[in-house]
Amino acid sequence: LARHFDMAVVGQSEPGAASDDELMAEGALFRSGRPIFLVPYIHRGPARLGKAIVAWDGGLAAARAVADADVAAPRKV
């Protein structure tokens, strides 16, 4: 589903909890080819997407995802 959008916002599952959230995050991360914004399981309240951390393996697919995220991210001036 994530590959049909510019970016996906996915909630992280709690450690040790069996849930479909873990499968969704993994699928979006490794099989969508799109950047994702992973919201930590400890976050409470509305998501504030003002800051992000970029993690990548230096490969071609990762370089594309970083470039896509750079285009999709709003700029602060």
Salt bridges, closest charged atoms under 4 A:
ASP70 OD1 - ARG75 NH2 2.66
